[in-house]
Amino acid sequence: MVEALVGLLAGLGRVSGVTLSTPVYAAASALHVVGIALLFGPIVLVDLRLAGALRSLDVAALALLRTTGTIGAGLAVLTGILLASARPDEYVVNPTFVAKMVVVALALAHALAFEVAVRRFGLPALLGHAAARASGIASLTLWLAAIGLGRWIAFT
């Protein structure tokens, strides 16, 4: 399974040019940072609101922030796959990279579960509940861990 993933990523790296061109890799890296910013900036605000702070953020603002965060998540995931395709054989055996992927998967699953709850109950009904506070804290913790692990990859 791991060998198949490495082969798939290596092929993507060759096709995309990320393994052959420093400017392509640099552009993917820069766009990855932009994606993280578009994800994390709004997520901090939404999570703090869920946790009980920033009560002045209304439902409309939270909806816009969630949409921006979703766009950022998509950009970060797509560019992250491109970056991983540059040296997949090194990344899949790097414990820090593997930990980051686990944390990102947990954070994305958490975000998806939150979106399902919002669609089912409505955001106003969720605000102020203990579960929403716990959700905000869990989300913020997961995304901070993902960012920290992502930076740590460069040192492992």
C-alpha positions in Angstrom: 0.0 0.0 0.0 2.8 2.4 0.9 4.7 1.6 -2.2 1.6 2.2 -4.3 1.2 5.6 -2.7 4.8 6.5 -3.2 4.5 5.5 -6.9 1.3 7.5 -7.4 2.9 10.6 -5.7 6.1 10.2 -7.6 4.2 10.1 -10.9 2.3 13.2 -9.9 5.5 14.9 -9.1 6.9 14.2 -12.5 3.7 15.2 -14.4 3.2 18.4 -12.4 6.9 19.4 -12.8 7.3 19.9 -9.1 10.2 17.5 -9.0 11.8 18.9 -12.2 11.5 22.7 -11.6 12.6 24.8 -8.7 10.1 27.6 -9.6 7.2 25.1 -9.7 8.1 23.7 -6.3 8.6 27.3 -4.9 5.1 28.3 -6.3 3.5 25.2 -4.8 5.2 26.0 -1.5 4.1 29.6 -1.5 0.5 28.6 -2.4 0.6 26.0 0.4 1.4 28.9 2.8 -1.4 31.0 1.4 -3.8 28.0 1.8 -2.8 27.6 5.4 -3.3 31.3 6.0 -6.8 31.2 4.4 -7.6 28.1 6.5 -6.1 29.0 9.8 -7.0 32.7 10.0 -10.7 32.1 9.8 -10.6 28.9 11.8 -9.0 30.8 14.8 -11.9 33.3 14.8 -14.6 30.6 14.4 -13.0 28.4 17.0 -12.6 31.2 19.5 -16.3 32.1 18.9 -17.3 28.5 19.5 -15.2 28.4 22.6 -17.1 31.3 24.0 -14.9 34.3 23.1 -15.5 36.8 20.4 -19.2 36.9 21.0 -19.5 39.9 18.6 -19.0 37.6 15.6 -22.5 37.0 14.3 -23.7 34.0 12.3 -23.2 35.8 8.9 -19.6 36.5 9.8 -19.1 33.0 10.9 -20.5 31.7 7.6 -18.1 33.8 5.6 -15.2 32.7 7.8 -16.1 29.1 7.4 -16.3 29.5 3.6 -12.9 31.2 3.5 -11.5 28.4 5.7 -12.9 25.8 3.4 -11.2 27.4 0.4 -8.0 27.6 2.3 -8.2 23.9 3.3 -8.7 22.9 -0.3 -5.8 24.9 -1.5 -3.6 23.6 1.4 -4.5 20.0 0.7 -3.9 20.3 -3.1 -0.6 22.0 -2.8 0.4 19.7 0.1 -0.1 16.7 -2.2 2.1 18.4 -4.9 4.8 19.2 -2.3 4.7 15.6 -1.0 5.0 14.4 -4.6 8.5 16.0 -4.9 10.1 13.4 -2.5 7.4 10.9 -1.6 9.8 8.1 -0.7 11.3 10.4 2.0 8.0 11.8 3.3 6.2 8.5 3.9 8.9 7.2 6.2 9.3 10.5 8.1 7.5 10.1 11.4 6.8 13.8 11.7 5.2 13.9 8.3 3.1 10.8 9.1 2.0 12.5 12.4 1.1 15.6 10.5 -1.0 13.6 8.1 -2.8 11.9 11.0 -3.5 15.2 12.7 -4.7 16.9 9.4 -7.0 13.9 8.8 -8.4 14.2 12.3 -8.8 18.0 11.9 -10.6 17.6 8.6 -12.9 14.9 10.0 -13.7 17.1 12.9 -14.5 20.0 10.5 -16.7 17.7 8.5 -18.6 16.5 11.6 -19.0 20.1 12.7 -20.4 21.1 9.2 -22.9 18.1 9.4 -24.0 19.4 12.9 -24.4 22.9 11.5 -26.5 21.7 8.6 -28.6 19.5 10.9 -29.2 21.9 13.8 -28.2 25.4 12.5 -25.2 27.4 13.8 -27.3 29.6 16.1 -28.6 26.5 18.0 -25.0 25.2 18.5 -23.5 28.5 19.8 -23.1 28.5 23.6 -23.4 24.8 24.1 -20.7 22.9 26.0 -20.2 20.7 22.9 -19.6 23.7 20.7 -17.0 25.1 23.2 -15.2 21.7 23.3 -15.4 21.5 19.5 -13.8 25.0 19.1 -11.0 24.1 21.5 -10.4 20.7 19.8 -10.3 22.2 16.3 -7.9 25.0 17.4 -5.7 22.4 19.1 -5.7 20.1 16.0 -4.9 22.8 13.5 -2.1 24.3 15.7 -0.6 20.8 16.0 -0.8 20.4 12.2 1.0 23.7 11.6 3.6 22.9 14.3 4.3 19.4 12.8 4.4 20.9 9.3 7.1 23.3 10.3 8.9 20.5 12.2 9.2 18.3 9.0 11.9 20.6 7.8 14.0 19.6 10.8 13.6 15.8 10.6 
